[in-house]
Amino acid sequence: MGQQSVHYFPGHMSKALEAMQNYVKVVDLVVEILDARAPISSQNPILSRVIGSKPRLILLSKTDYADPEVTKQWIAYFANEGITAIAGNLKKEKFVNLLSKASIPLLTKKREKEAKYGMKPQPIRVMVVGIPNVGKSTLINNLKGKKIANVGNKAGITRAEQWIKLNEDFTLLDTPGILPMNYPDGAQAVRLALLGSMREDVLPTEELAIALLGYLKENYPNSLEGRFGLKEIDQYLGEEILEKIALVRGLLEGSSPSIERAAYLLIKEFKDGLLGGISLEVPHA
């Protein structure tokens, strides 16, 4: 997934980053959401610096789109790094109890301080952070049990911070998605574009599709069989595969297969999890 370096940092992200640096001082816990398909690429080093030593919980989202075995490896990877990580399908699983249980060991100092001064346990102020389209609003709606935050499968839905009272135990701060200011590693930009965390027009569609096919050929050679009837795609060049997809789906320009339309379709079906459980990154020992 090679690609030249990319710069993409909309103005609202700069303002949100400045505000976040102030909010992190008053919260008790930071929940950082990462896309389970590419946890390292979807982790913003800027956010890590802002969070600092604040108790942090990582949530791997969109696990229904990721390779389940690889997701298990990522949970173990973060544990080895001394970071608590949990994973799940935000659209189906209930996360209130899971968040409560996972946060207990992370908030020991807060509870000890409250006990020292004879205070009853106070509500936990949680800040939810992550890059665009990793599932922040979906998590908040999940925790609240109803739609209170806008959700969409594209970057930039949340544009401003908002405090949300979840229950008597938790108050959440939702924040806009913030991307790194640039990507010296172009492969990271490609992964984020494929995940929908960058606008689709930042990188050429056909180039993204070819990069995705190169990865699938090496790691998931039978991933296109169920959707397009294509077996062992490692035997074909990327453009040949796109041509076959165009013919299967009737994506034509005149009487010729449309490579561009096939590339768009392939990316959309990957982004929507229709190609099966596929992870774009695996932990390195």
PyMOL commands that set and color helices and strands:
alter all, ss='L'
color gray80, all
select helices_A, chain A and resi 11-23+45-51+68-80+96-103+105-116+136-144+186-195+200-202+205-219+225-228+233-235+238-249+259-271
alter helices_A, ss='H'
color red, helices_A
select strands_A, chain A and resi 6-7+29-35+56-61+84-87+124-129+162-165+170-174+182-183+252-253+256-257
alter strands_A, ss='S'
color yellow, strands_A
deselect
rebuild
show_as cartoon
